[in-house]
Amino acid sequence: MNRTADSTGIRTSHSTSSEPARKVTAALVFVASAISILFSLLNYPVIGHDAYVHLNWLYQFPLLFSEGIAYPRWLPGSFGGFGAPTFYFYAPLVYWLAGLFHLIGIHFPAILYDATQRSFAVLSLATSYWLLRQYGGTKLRAFVGACMYSFLAYRFCDVYIRNALTEHAALAFLPLVFLQFKDRLASIAVLTLGWAGLFLTNLPTAYLAVLTVIVTIGTRRTPGLIASQATAFVLAIAVASVYLFPAFALRDLIHQRHLFDLDMHTSQFGFVWLDLFHGHFDWLRILSIATLIAGLLLLVFRFFRRQQWERSQLSNWIWVLAIAIFFQLPFVSVPFWHLIPGMPFVQFSWRWNGILLLAITILCCTQGGTATATRSSLRNSILIGLALVTLASELTISRNLFRRPPLPINSYLMDAPEYATKWASNDPSEVIGITLRRMSDPPAVLLGLTAPADSIYLLSRTPTEWRFEANVSQPTPVRFHMFYWPYWEAFIGSAPRRVTPDPNGFMTVLLPPGHLEVMLHLVPAPSQLVGRCVSTTGFLVFVVLCALAGYRSITTRRETTSPPELTRSV
């Protein structure tokens, strides 16, 4: 037969004939990946969809981190100095890494963005290569696949078009939750690392990963994996509880629903098919559609080669492929977005492209199914197509390397209005508007009828404490330059004072008459304290688990490599 190798391992005719196509495929993938890296090294401007919020966060969080606040939850500079509880709710891992870069002298937010995204791209390269090798990919094919998953198509879009930094980081951890090992402790340790990384980077991606793992276990009918996954999942929640507990306990203190009712122009969940038909052409839509078409080609091929895939260990990834495509189809999938609990939290249908790209990579770059000339040609064609579309995107946007478009003037002051406290305006546009109108207000303003000698002025300010000196002749309310947040407490001397929001959502305190020292102090929420304790315990358990897994691995290796003992016959 000319379709398979003989017992000597000599390559067959179709294998030999496909060698030039494989070389072309590898070359195109490597070139597109290299250009993506080069964009970062040349400091491609951060001007994508989410640029202004990430630049704001990369400015404030690392600065606070370098000032000794290990976990800055309140960002005092957001909204023109009114502050925002952003990192009570937004995953912190990416910004912790940026904080470490800040400590070694990288301070400019755009450069921090590049350094951080490169770090997670390298991690993605390692984790996806590891997964592809475990699924039987050759070293070269696995490296090609890892490059495609880490730098091409939707991943390129995440970094340079959307500037979705945390989603890019989460997709680096995604391959870890599908790895399996003979040693159960090693499996649980790696799975825990993967789940904890997902929780601490991007919750919508973590939610999609949960659905994908359920599909891969259910379609392969491997109940033995359930115990390992469940143990790792619970342990990862414990490790990440320093973030998760406050994020869920305090979620009613912001206008959380605005995270899901964004203006998507053409559809509630951002279906790129509809966007294109309505004339919204950009590289987000084009790269997403290219990934969808690649997945559809593989899905159609599966039906024509059903027996081959049914015998493959990768048949569960065909199901993942189909589901990831289905949830990006408008009209037919919308009822399921509302039916499945938590699905609207994903926000945009194109987020399924991260899962879809991993499925395509596994199906194209491993040895699942019976090798045929048709399948090899299809796989090469898909990889070449995705590489060419990415190259076209790179060529088009490369003009920004030379033009350097200016960022919005308030890019470091404006936060995402969805993370303003709930006492601020319920209208996101009004939150931005009041920031622009009143950002130059003084730190504190006495309200009502005051005597000429009444005054209040700032003595000192830190990210977690403000001190004022006040002179008032009668009980007088004071409005501070800060949005109300219930975990800011006021003290006059050492006596606590009630803090209330005004109609615009600003923090106010009623001052008694006299010469006063007024202090505002940020205190931890109870859920923070509980989360910190649980995280510490979970992290210690994880360290012990890793140590035991490592010890067993070393012991097993020694037992398998040690020479047999010499025996002396009597």
C-alpha positions in Angstrom: 0.0 0.0 0.0 1.3 3.5 -0.8 -0.7 5.1 2.0 1.1 3.7 5.1 4.6 3.0 6.2 5.9 -0.6 6.2 7.3 -2.5 9.2 10.8 -1.0 8.6 9.5 2.5 9.1 10.4 3.6 5.5 8.2 6.6 4.5 5.6 6.0 1.9 4.9 7.7 -1.3 2.3 10.2 0.0 4.4 11.0 3.0 7.3 11.8 0.7 5.1 13.9 -1.7 3.7 15.9 1.2 7.1 16.9 2.5 7.4 20.1 0.4 3.9 21.1 1.6 4.9 20.6 5.2 8.0 22.7 4.7 6.0 25.5 3.2 3.5 25.2 6.0 6.2 25.4 8.7 7.9 28.3 7.0 4.7 30.4 6.7 3.8 29.7 10.3 7.3 30.6 11.6 7.4 33.8 9.5 4.0 35.0 10.7 5.0 34.1 14.3 8.3 35.9 14.0 6.6 39.1 12.7 4.2 39.0 15.6 7.2 38.9 18.0 8.9 41.6 16.0 5.9 43.9 16.4 6.3 43.6 20.1 10.1 44.1 20.1 9.5 47.3 18.0 6.9 48.5 20.5 3.8 48.4 18.3 1.5 51.0 19.7 -1.2 49.9 22.1 -4.2 51.4 20.3 -6.7 48.5 20.1 -10.2 48.1 21.5 -9.3 47.8 25.2 -6.1 49.9 25.0 -7.1 52.8 27.3 -8.2 50.6 30.2 -5.2 48.3 30.1 -2.8 51.3 29.9 -4.5 52.8 32.8 -4.3 49.6 34.8 -0.7 49.0 33.8 0.1 52.5 35.0 -1.6 52.3 38.4 -1.4 48.7 39.5 2.4 48.3 39.1 3.0 51.7 40.7 1.0 50.7 43.7 2.6 47.3 43.8 6.1 49.0 43.8 4.9 51.1 46.8 4.4 48.0 48.9 0.7 47.2 48.3 0.9 43.6 47.3 -2.6 43.4 46.0 -3.9 46.9 45.0 -7.7 46.5 44.7 -8.7 50.2 44.8 -7.2 52.3 42.0 -7.0 55.9 43.3 -6.2 57.6 40.0 -9.1 56.2 38.0 -11.9 58.5 36.8 -9.8 61.6 37.3 -8.9 60.8 40.8 -12.4 59.7 42.0 -11.1 56.1 42.3 -12.4 52.7 41.2 -12.7 49.3 42.9 -11.6 47.7 39.7 -9.3 45.0 41.1 -11.8 43.8 43.6 -13.4 42.3 40.5 -10.8 42.1 37.8 -8.3 39.2 37.8 -4.8 40.3 39.0 -2.2 37.8 37.8 -1.2 39.7 34.6 -0.8 42.9 36.6 1.3 41.2 39.3 3.7 40.2 36.6 3.7 43.7 35.3 4.4 44.8 38.9 7.5 42.6 38.9 8.6 44.2 35.6 8.0 47.6 37.2 10.3 46.7 40.1 13.2 46.0 37.7 12.8 49.4 36.0 10.2 49.0 33.3 7.8 51.8 34.0 6.1 53.0 30.7 2.7 51.3 30.4 3.0 50.5 26.7 6.3 48.8 27.3 4.9 46.9 30.3 2.1 45.7 28.0 4.6 44.4 25.5 6.8 42.7 28.1 3.8 41.1 29.8 2.2 39.8 26.6 5.5 38.4 25.4 5.9 36.5 28.6 2.5 34.9 28.3 3.2 34.2 24.6 6.3 32.2 25.6 4.3 30.4 28.3 1.6 29.6 25.7 4.3 28.2 23.3 5.5 25.9 26.1 2.1 24.7 27.3 0.7 24.0 23.9 3.8 22.3 22.7 3.6 20.1 25.8 0.0 19.2 25.0 0.6 18.5 21.3 3.5 16.2 22.2 1.3 14.3 24.6 -1.2 13.8 21.8 1.5 12.3 19.6 2.7 15.2 17.6 6.3 15.0 16.2 8.7 17.6 17.6 8.5 19.7 14.4 4.8 19.4 14.0 4.2 20.2 17.7 6.4 23.3 17.5 4.5 24.5 14.3 1.2 23.9 16.1 2.4 25.7 19.3 3.5 28.7 17.2 0.1 28.8 15.4 -1.8 28.6 18.7 0.4 31.2 20.4 0.8 33.8 17.7 -1.6 33.4 14.8 -5.2 34.2 13.9 -7.3 35.0 17.0 -4.2 35.1 19.2 -2.7 37.8 17.0 -6.1 39.6 17.2 -6.1 39.4 21.0 -2.7 41.0 21.4 -2.7 43.7 18.6 -6.3 44.3 17.5 -8.3 43.9 20.7 -5.5 44.4 23.3 -7.3 41.7 25.3 -4.3 41.2 27.5 -5.8 39.0 30.2 -7.6 36.7 27.7 -4.3 36.3 25.9 -2.7 35.3 29.2 -5.6 32.9 30.1 -5.2 31.1 26.7 -1.6 30.3 27.7 -2.9 28.3 30.7 -5.7 26.6 28.7 -3.6 23.7 27.4 -2.6 22.7 30.9 -6.2 21.6 31.9 -6.1 18.9 29.2 -2.8 17.3 30.2 -2.7 13.8 31.7 0.1 11.8 33.4 0.4 8.3 34.6 1.2 9.6 38.1 -2.1 11.0 39.5 -0.3 13.5 41.8 1.5 15.0 38.8 -1.8 15.2 36.9 -3.5 17.0 39.8 -0.6 19.4 40.3 -0.5 20.4 36.6 -4.3 20.6 36.4 -4.4 22.8 39.5 -1.8 25.1 37.9 -3.8 25.4 34.8 -7.1 26.1 36.6 -5.6 28.6 39.0 -3.9 30.4 36.1 -7.3 30.6 34.3 -9.1 31.9 37.4 -6.5 34.5 38.1 -6.3 35.8 34.5 -9.7 35.8 32.8 -13.0 34.3 34.2 -14.9 34.2 30.9 -12.1 32.0 29.4 -12.1 29.9 32.6 -15.9 29.4 32.1 -15.3 28.2 28.5 -12.6 25.9 29.7 -15.0 24.3 32.2 -17.5 23.6 29.4 -14.7 22.3 27.1 -13.4 19.9 29.8 -16.9 18.6 30.4 -17.2 17.9 26.6 -13.8 16.2 26.3 -14.5 13.9 29.3 -18.1 13.2 28.4 -17.5 12.4 24.7 -14.6 10.1 25.4 -16.4 8.5 28.3 -13.4 8.6 30.6 -14.9 8.9 34.1 -11.5 8.2 35.6 -10.5 11.8 34.8 -13.4 13.3 36.7 -11.8 12.7 40.1 -8.5 14.3 39.1 -10.2 17.3 37.4 -12.6 17.8 40.4 -9.7 17.7 42.9 -7.6 20.1 40.9 -10.6 22.4 40.3 -11.4 22.7 44.0 -7.7 23.2 44.9 -7.4 25.9 42.2 -10.4 27.7 43.6 -8.7 27.7 47.0 -5.5 29.0 45.6 -7.3 31.8 43.7 -9.8 32.6 46.5 -7.9 35.8 47.4 -9.4 37.1 44.2 -12.5 35.0 43.8 -14.1 35.5 47.2 -14.3 39.3 47.1 -15.1 39.3 43.3 -18.3 37.3 43.9 -19.2 38.5 47.4 -19.0 42.2 46.4 -20.3 42.0 42.8 -23.5 43.9 43.7 -21.5 47.0 44.7 -20.8 47.8 41.0 -23.1 48.1 38.0 -22.1 44.5 37.0 -24.9 44.2 34.4 -23.2 46.8 32.2 -20.5 44.2 31.5 -23.2 42.2 29.5 -25.3 45.0 27.9 -22.5 46.6 25.9 -23.4 48.1 22.5 -22.5 45.4 20.1 -23.8 47.3 17.0 -25.4 44.3 15.4 -26.0 41.6 18.0 -26.2 41.1 21.7 -23.3 38.7 21.8 -21.1 40.1 19.1 -21.6 37.5 16.3 -18.9 38.3 13.7 -21.0 36.9 10.9 -23.7 39.5 11.5 -21.1 42.2 11.9 -19.5 41.5 8.5 -23.0 41.5 6.8 -23.7 44.9 8.4 -20.4 46.4 7.2 -18.3 46.2 10.3 -15.0 45.2 8.7 -12.0 45.0 10.8 -9.3 42.5 11.6 -11.1 41.2 14.7 -14.0 40.1 12.4 -11.7 38.9 9.6 -9.4 36.8 11.8 -12.3 35.4 13.7 -14.1 34.4 10.5 -10.9 32.8 9.1 -10.6 30.6 12.3 -14.3 29.7 11.9 -13.8 28.7 8.3 -10.8 26.6 9.2 -12.9 24.8 11.9 -15.8 24.2 9.4 -13.4 22.6 6.9 -12.2 20.2 9.5 -15.8 19.5 10.6 -16.9 18.7 7.1 -13.9 16.5 6.6 -14.8 14.6 9.7 -18.2 13.6 8.2 -16.5 12.2 5.1 -13.9 10.4 7.1 -16.1 9.3 10.1 -14.5 5.9 10.7 -11.0 7.3 10.8 -11.9 9.9 13.5 -14.0 7.5 15.5 -10.9 5.3 16.0 -8.9 8.3 17.0 -8.0 9.5 20.5 -8.9 13.0 19.2 -12.6 12.3 18.5 -13.5 14.4 21.6 -11.9 17.4 20.0 -14.2 17.1 17.0 -17.0 17.7 19.5 -15.2 20.7 20.9 -14.7 22.0 17.4 -18.4 21.6 16.6 -19.6 23.3 19.9 -17.1 26.2 19.5 -18.4 26.8 16.0 -22.1 26.4 17.0 -21.9 29.1 19.7 -20.6 31.6 17.1 -23.5 31.1 14.8 -26.2 33.9 15.1 -29.9 33.1 15.5 -29.6 29.4 16.1 -27.3 29.6 19.1 -28.8 32.7 20.8 -31.4 30.6 22.8 -28.6 28.5 24.2 -26.7 31.6 25.3 -29.7 32.5 27.5 -30.4 28.9 28.4 -27.0 27.8 29.8 -26.3 29.4 33.2 -23.4 31.8 33.1 -23.1 31.9 29.3 -23.9 35.6 28.9 -20.9 36.2 31.2 -18.7 35.3 28.2 -19.9 38.6 26.7 -18.8 38.0 23.0 -19.2 34.9 20.8 -15.8 35.4 19.3 -14.3 34.4 22.7 -15.0 30.8 21.6 -12.3 31.4 19.0 -9.6 30.7 21.6 -11.1 27.2 22.3 -11.6 26.7 18.5 -8.0 27.6 17.7 -6.7 25.0 20.3 -9.0 22.4 18.8 -7.8 23.2 15.2 -4.2 23.0 16.4 -4.6 19.6 18.0 -6.5 18.2 15.1 -4.0 19.5 12.5 -0.7 19.0 14.3 -1.0 15.5 16.0 -1.3 12.0 14.8 -5.0 11.3 15.5 -6.9 9.2 13.0 -5.5 7.2 10.0 -3.0 9.1 8.0 -4.1 9.8 4.4 -2.9 12.1 1.7 -6.2 13.9 1.7 -6.1 14.6 5.5 -2.4 15.7 5.3 -3.2 18.1 2.5 -6.2 19.5 4.3 -4.2 20.1 7.5 -1.4 21.8 5.6 -4.0 23.9 3.8 -5.7 25.1 7.0 -2.3 26.0 8.6 -1.2 27.8 5.5 -4.5 29.7 5.2 -4.4 30.9 8.8 -0.8 31.9 8.4 -1.6 33.9 5.2 -4.5 35.7 6.8 -2.4 36.6 9.8 0.4 37.8 7.5 -2.1 40.0 5.7 -3.2 41.5 9.0 0.4 42.1 10.0 1.1 43.8 6.7 -2.0 46.0 6.9 -1.4 47.2 10.5 2.4 47.6 10.2 1.8 51.2 9.1 1.1 52.0 12.7 4.8 51.2 13.5 5.7 54.4 11.6 2.7 56.6 12.1 2.4 56.1 15.9 -1.3 57.2 16.2 -1.8 59.3 19.3 -3.6 57.8 22.3 -6.7 59.6 23.8 -5.6 62.4 26.1 -7.4 60.9 29.1 -6.1 57.4 28.5 -4.4 57.1 31.9 -7.3 58.7 33.8 -10.4 56.9 32.5 -11.3 53.5 33.7 -14.0 51.1 32.4 -17.3 52.7 33.6 -18.6 49.2 34.4 -16.3 49.1 37.4 -17.4 52.4 38.9 -19.2 51.9 42.2 -23.0 51.4 42.1 -23.5 54.8 43.8 -22.1 56.6 40.8 -24.4 57.1 37.8 -26.1 54.1 36.4 -25.4 55.5 32.9 -21.8 54.6 31.8 -21.7 57.7 29.6 -22.5 59.9 32.6 -19.8 58.3 34.7 -17.3 59.4 32.0 -19.0 62.8 31.6 -18.9 63.6 35.3 -15.2 62.6 35.4 -14.4 65.0 32.6 -16.4 67.8 34.1 -15.2 67.5 37.7 -11.8 65.9 37.6 -10.2 69.2 38.6 -12.2 69.6 41.8 -10.2 70.0 45.0 -9.6 66.9 47.3 -12.4 68.1 49.6 -15.2 70.7 49.5 -17.2 72.0 52.4 -20.9 72.1 51.5 -23.8 74.3 52.6 -23.6 77.6 54.4 -20.1 78.1 55.8 -18.4 80.9 57.8 -15.5 82.8 56.1 -13.0 81.1 58.4 -14.2 77.6 57.7 -11.7 75.5 55.7 -10.5 72.0 54.9 -7.2 71.2 53.2 -5.2 68.0 52.5 -2.3 67.2 54.7 -1.2 63.9 53.1 -2.4 61.2 50.8 -1.5 57.6 50.1 -3.3 55.0 48.1 -5.1 53.7 51.2 -5.2 56.8 53.5 -6.1 60.5 53.2 -5.5 63.0 56.0 -7.1 66.5 56.2 -7.1 69.4 58.6 -10.5 71.2 59.0 -11.8 74.2 60.8 -15.6 74.5 60.9 -17.8 76.7 63.1 -20.9 74.5 62.9 -21.8 70.9 61.8 -20.8 71.0 58.1 -20.9 68.3 55.4 -17.8 67.7 53.4 -17.6 66.1 50.0 -14.4 64.3 49.1 -12.9 63.8 45.6 -13.7 60.1 45.7 -16.5 57.8 44.7 -18.3 56.3 47.6 -17.1 52.8 48.5 -18.2 51.2 51.8 -14.8 50.1 52.8 -13.4 53.6 53.0 -13.9 54.6 56.6 -13.7 58.1 58.1 -12.2 59.1 61.4 -12.1 62.4 63.3 -9.1 61.9 65.6 -9.6 58.3 66.6 -13.4 58.4 66.5 -15.1 56.8 63.5 -17.5 58.9 61.5 -20.4 57.8 59.3 -19.6 58.0 55.5 -22.5 58.4 53.1 -22.8 58.9 49.3 -24.2 62.1 47.8 -26.6 62.0 44.8 -23.7 61.9 42.4 -22.0 59.0 44.2 -19.3 61.0 45.9 -18.2 60.3 49.5 -19.5 62.7 52.1 -19.0 63.0 55.9 -20.7 65.4 58.4 -18.1 67.2 60.3 -18.7 68.5 63.9 -17.7 72.0 64.7 -14.1 72.6 65.8 -10.5 72.2 64.7 -10.4 68.7 63.4 -8.0 66.1 62.0 -10.0 64.0 59.5 -8.7 60.7 58.1 -10.1 58.5 55.4 -8.7 54.9 55.5 -9.4 51.9 53.3 -10.1 48.8 55.3 -10.3 45.2 54.0 -13.7 43.7 53.3 -14.5 40.5 55.3 -14.4 38.5 52.1 -10.9 39.7 51.5 -9.7 38.4 54.8 -11.4 35.0 54.3 -10.1 34.8 50.8 -6.6 35.5 51.9 -6.7 32.8 54.6 -8.1 30.2 52.1 -5.6 31.2 49.5 -2.7 30.8 51.9 -3.9 27.3 52.9 -4.6 26.3 49.3 -1.2 27.5 48.1 0.6 25.5 50.8 -1.4 22.4 49.9 -0.4 23.0 46.2 3.3 23.4 47.1 3.2 20.1 49.1 1.4 18.4 46.2 4.1 19.6 43.8 6.8 18.4 46.1 5.3 15.0 46.5 4.7 14.7 42.8 8.3 15.7 42.1 9.7 13.3 44.7 7.7 10.4 43.2 8.9 11.3 39.8 12.6 11.3 40.9 12.1 8.1 42.8 10.5 6.4 39.8 13.2 7.6 37.4 15.9 6.2 39.7 14.2 2.8 40.0 13.8 2.5 36.2 17.4 3.6 35.5 19.4 1.9 38.3 21.3 -1.3 37.3 20.2 -4.7 38.7 21.9 -5.7 41.9 24.8 -8.2 41.6 24.2 -11.5 43.3 26.8 -14.0 44.2 26.0 -17.7 43.8 26.8 -20.1 46.6 
